[in-house]
Amino acid sequence: MSAASIRRLAMYAYAATVLAFILVPLLIIVPMSFTSGTSLSFPTPGFSLRWYQELVDDPRWLTSFVNSVIVASASTLLSCLLGIPAAIGLAWGNFPGKRIVYALVAAPLVAPIVIVGVASFSFFAAAGLTGSRWALILSHTALAVPIMLTTVVASLSGFDRTLVRAAASLGAGTVRTFFRVILPLIAPGVVSGAIIAFIISFDEVVVASFLTTGEQRTLPRMIFSGVRESVSPAIAAVAVLLIAFSAVLLGIIGWLQSRAVRLRSRASA
């Protein structure tokens, strides 16, 4: 066996070990969510759908889910409106301080989330918006814009700008060129960024703990409160649904990325 084959097998073994370390605890959560008991235990005393039924019957879970969807959808939309023009300006623009601007926009990605939560609370408390849904939406938008910016900049890196000049030579204005030429070609990056931004906002709990009240409680904060107050198997049921939801969204991202690769290969052929 050659050295290259040994290195390849070692990499596969390492990847399998890391995946097992991550996935095995998640797999244990699945049978625990179907337990017939009243506490989280493994192995389970029996199987039942009572805890999934409790998610439907308890209005707190439904309210927190709706709040999370509203906040995540609004922050994703705002991140698209802010991130796409910023990405075009940073990818195609040539101005002094370009790297500094990019670093400032991407700062929320590297800042500790607790610091972001404290800063958000201080700012919105001074503005009298603590406890409002808009405070959480704007904070999550600040976290989502760098994601959108990064994915769109990556899509624009392989963009053929002669298509823009061709559209202009045919009489298309700036707005029409954007919607008919640029946006369709960078759509995989935009959709991928939007999905990741939605997941980040939907799963975020630290900033939500600083800014939300009981009425505006999001689903992750509801889970956190449940773990702290009384560990119920309903939390495992919610976790399983969130894992399945995130897996579907990540599968869509993978499909979009593979589709983008196929489109680029066809365009270069």
C-alpha positions as CSV (number, residue, x, y, z in Angstrom):
1,M,0.0,0.0,0.0
2,S,1.4,3.4,-1.0
3,A,1.9,6.3,1.3
4,A,-0.9,8.3,-0.6
5,S,-3.4,5.4,0.1
6,I,-2.4,5.3,3.8
7,R,-2.9,9.1,4.1
8,R,-6.3,8.8,2.3
9,L,-7.4,6.1,4.7
10,A,-6.2,8.0,7.7
11,M,-8.2,11.1,6.5
12,Y,-11.3,9.0,6.0
13,A,-10.9,7.4,9.5
14,Y,-10.4,10.8,11.1
15,A,-13.5,12.2,9.3
16,A,-15.6,9.2,10.3
17,T,-14.4,9.6,14.0
18,V,-15.3,13.3,14.0
19,L,-18.7,12.6,12.4
20,A,-19.4,9.8,14.9
21,F,-18.5,12.1,17.8
22,I,-21.0,14.7,16.5
23,L,-23.8,12.5,15.4
24,V,-24.0,9.8,18.0
25,P,-25.4,12.1,20.7
26,L,-27.9,13.4,18.2
27,L,-29.0,9.8,17.4
28,I,-29.6,9.1,21.1
29,I,-31.9,12.1,21.3
30,V,-34.3,10.5,18.7
31,P,-35.4,7.5,20.9
32,M,-35.5,9.7,24.0
33,S,-38.0,12.0,22.3
34,F,-40.4,9.0,21.9
35,T,-40.2,7.9,25.5
36,S,-43.3,7.0,27.4
37,G,-41.7,8.2,30.7
38,T,-41.7,11.6,32.2
39,S,-38.0,12.3,32.2
40,L,-35.1,12.0,29.8
41,S,-33.5,8.6,30.2
42,F,-31.8,6.1,28.0
43,P,-32.8,3.4,27.3
44,T,-36.4,4.5,27.3
45,P,-39.0,2.6,29.3
46,G,-41.3,2.5,26.3
47,F,-42.2,4.4,23.2
48,S,-45.0,7.0,22.8
49,L,-45.9,10.1,20.8
50,R,-47.2,12.0,23.9
51,W,-44.4,14.5,23.9
52,Y,-44.9,15.4,20.2
53,Q,-48.6,15.8,21.0
54,E,-47.6,18.1,23.9
55,L,-45.8,20.4,21.5
56,V,-49.1,20.8,19.6
57,D,-51.3,21.2,22.7
58,D,-49.1,23.6,24.6
59,P,-49.6,27.1,23.1
60,R,-46.2,28.3,24.5
61,W,-44.3,26.1,22.0
62,L,-46.4,27.2,19.1
63,T,-46.1,30.9,20.0
64,S,-42.3,30.6,20.4
65,F,-42.1,28.8,17.1
66,V,-44.1,31.5,15.3
67,N,-41.9,34.2,16.9
68,S,-38.7,32.5,15.7
69,V,-40.1,32.1,12.2
70,I,-41.1,35.8,12.1
71,V,-37.7,37.0,13.5
72,A,-35.7,34.7,11.3
73,S,-37.6,35.6,8.1
74,A,-37.4,39.3,8.7
75,S,-33.7,39.3,9.5
76,T,-33.0,37.1,6.5
77,L,-34.9,39.5,4.2
78,L,-33.1,42.5,5.7
79,S,-29.7,40.8,5.3
80,C,-30.5,40.2,1.6
81,L,-31.4,43.8,1.1
82,L,-28.2,45.0,2.8
83,G,-25.8,42.2,2.0
84,I,-26.3,41.9,-1.8
85,P,-25.5,45.5,-2.6
86,A,-22.7,45.6,-0.1
87,A,-21.2,42.4,-1.7
88,I,-21.4,43.9,-5.2
89,G,-19.7,47.1,-4.0
90,L,-17.0,45.2,-2.2
91,A,-16.4,42.7,-5.0
92,W,-16.4,45.1,-7.9
93,G,-15.6,48.4,-6.3
94,N,-12.1,49.8,-6.0
95,F,-11.8,52.4,-3.3
96,P,-9.5,53.3,-0.4
97,G,-10.2,51.4,2.8
98,K,-12.0,48.5,1.1
99,R,-10.4,45.9,3.4
100,I,-11.3,47.9,6.4
101,V,-15.0,48.2,5.4
102,Y,-15.1,44.4,4.8
103,A,-13.6,43.8,8.2
104,L,-16.1,46.0,9.9
105,V,-19.0,44.4,8.2
106,A,-17.7,40.9,9.1
107,A,-16.9,41.9,12.7
108,P,-20.0,40.2,14.2
109,L,-18.7,36.8,12.9
110,V,-15.6,37.0,15.1
111,A,-17.0,38.9,18.1
112,P,-18.1,36.7,21.0
113,I,-21.9,36.3,21.0
114,V,-22.1,37.4,24.6
115,I,-20.5,40.7,23.7
116,V,-22.9,41.2,20.9
117,G,-25.8,40.5,23.3
118,V,-24.6,42.9,25.9
119,A,-23.9,45.6,23.3
120,S,-27.4,45.0,21.7
121,F,-29.1,45.3,25.1
122,S,-27.2,48.5,25.9
123,F,-28.1,50.1,22.6
124,F,-31.8,49.2,22.5
125,A,-32.2,49.9,26.2
126,A,-31.0,53.4,25.5
127,A,-33.4,53.6,22.6
128,G,-36.3,52.3,24.6
129,L,-36.8,49.2,22.4
130,T,-35.8,46.4,24.8
131,G,-38.4,43.7,24.7
132,S,-39.6,44.6,21.2
133,R,-39.5,42.2,18.3
134,W,-37.7,44.8,16.1
135,A,-34.8,44.9,18.5
136,L,-34.2,41.2,18.0
137,I,-34.7,41.4,14.3
138,L,-32.2,44.2,13.8
139,S,-29.6,42.4,16.1
140,H,-30.0,39.1,14.1
141,T,-29.7,41.1,10.9
142,A,-26.3,42.4,12.1
143,L,-25.3,38.7,12.6
144,A,-26.7,37.6,9.2
145,V,-25.4,40.3,6.9
146,P,-21.7,39.0,7.1
147,I,-23.0,35.6,6.1
148,M,-24.9,37.0,3.1
149,L,-21.9,39.2,2.2
150,T,-19.5,36.2,2.2
151,T,-21.6,33.9,0.1
152,V,-22.5,36.6,-2.5
153,V,-18.9,37.7,-2.8
154,A,-17.9,34.1,-3.4
155,S,-20.5,33.9,-6.2
156,L,-19.3,37.2,-7.7
157,S,-15.7,36.0,-7.8
158,G,-16.5,33.8,-10.8
159,F,-18.9,36.2,-12.5
160,D,-18.1,37.3,-16.0
161,R,-18.6,41.1,-16.0
162,T,-18.6,41.2,-19.8
163,L,-22.3,40.1,-19.5
164,V,-23.1,43.3,-17.6
165,R,-21.4,45.4,-20.3
166,A,-23.2,43.4,-23.0
167,A,-26.6,44.1,-21.3
168,A,-25.7,47.8,-21.0
169,S,-24.8,47.9,-24.7
170,L,-28.2,46.5,-25.6
171,G,-30.0,49.2,-23.7
172,A,-30.7,47.6,-20.3
173,G,-30.6,49.9,-17.4
174,T,-28.9,49.3,-14.0
175,V,-32.0,47.8,-12.4
176,R,-33.0,45.6,-15.3
177,T,-29.4,44.4,-15.6
178,F,-29.4,43.4,-12.0
179,F,-32.6,41.5,-12.0
180,R,-32.2,39.9,-15.5
181,V,-28.5,39.2,-15.6
182,I,-26.7,39.5,-12.3
183,L,-29.2,38.1,-9.8
184,P,-30.1,34.9,-11.8
185,L,-26.4,34.0,-12.0
186,I,-25.6,34.6,-8.4
187,A,-28.9,33.1,-7.2
188,P,-27.3,29.9,-5.7
189,G,-25.0,32.1,-3.5
190,V,-27.9,34.3,-2.5
191,V,-30.2,31.4,-1.6
192,S,-27.4,29.6,0.3
193,G,-26.6,32.8,2.2
194,A,-30.3,33.3,3.0
195,I,-30.7,29.8,4.3
196,I,-27.7,30.0,6.5
197,A,-28.8,33.4,7.8
198,F,-32.2,32.0,8.5
199,I,-30.7,29.1,10.4
200,I,-28.4,31.4,12.4
201,S,-31.3,33.6,13.4
202,F,-33.7,30.7,14.1
203,D,-31.2,28.9,16.4
204,E,-29.7,32.0,18.2
205,V,-30.4,32.1,21.9
206,V,-27.9,34.4,23.6
207,V,-29.0,37.7,22.1
208,A,-32.6,36.6,22.3
209,S,-32.1,36.1,26.1
210,F,-30.9,39.7,26.4
211,L,-33.6,41.3,24.3
212,T,-36.8,39.3,24.5
213,T,-39.6,39.1,27.1
214,G,-42.0,36.3,27.8
215,E,-44.3,37.4,25.0
216,Q,-41.6,37.6,22.4
217,R,-39.8,34.4,23.6
218,T,-38.2,32.5,20.7
219,L,-38.1,28.7,20.3
220,P,-34.4,28.4,21.3
221,R,-35.0,30.6,24.4
222,M,-38.0,28.4,25.2
223,I,-35.8,25.3,25.0
224,F,-33.1,27.0,27.2
225,S,-35.7,27.9,29.8
226,G,-37.1,24.4,29.8
227,V,-33.7,22.9,30.3
228,R,-33.0,25.3,33.2
229,E,-36.4,24.9,34.9
230,S,-37.6,21.3,34.3
231,V,-36.0,18.9,31.8
232,S,-39.0,17.5,29.9
233,P,-38.9,15.0,27.1
234,A,-40.8,17.6,25.1
235,I,-37.4,19.3,24.7
236,A,-36.0,16.2,23.1
237,A,-38.9,16.2,20.7
238,V,-38.3,19.9,19.7
239,A,-34.6,19.1,19.3
240,V,-35.4,16.2,16.9
241,L,-37.7,18.5,14.8
242,L,-35.0,21.2,14.7
243,I,-32.3,18.7,13.6
244,A,-34.6,17.5,10.8
245,F,-35.4,21.0,9.8
246,S,-31.7,22.1,9.7
247,A,-30.8,18.9,7.8
248,V,-33.4,19.7,5.1
249,L,-32.1,23.3,4.7
250,L,-28.4,22.1,4.6
251,G,-29.4,19.5,2.0
252,I,-30.9,22.4,-0.1
253,I,-27.6,24.3,0.2
254,G,-25.7,21.3,-1.0
255,W,-28.0,20.8,-3.9
256,L,-27.7,24.5,-4.8
257,Q,-23.9,24.4,-4.6
258,S,-23.7,21.3,-6.9
259,R,-26.1,23.0,-9.3
260,A,-24.0,26.1,-9.4
261,V,-20.9,24.0,-10.2
262,R,-22.8,22.3,-13.1
263,L,-24.0,25.6,-14.5
264,R,-20.4,27.0,-14.4
265,S,-19.0,23.9,-16.1
266,R,-21.7,24.2,-18.8
267,A,-20.9,27.9,-19.3
268,S,-17.2,27.2,-19.6
269,A,-17.7,24.3,-22.0
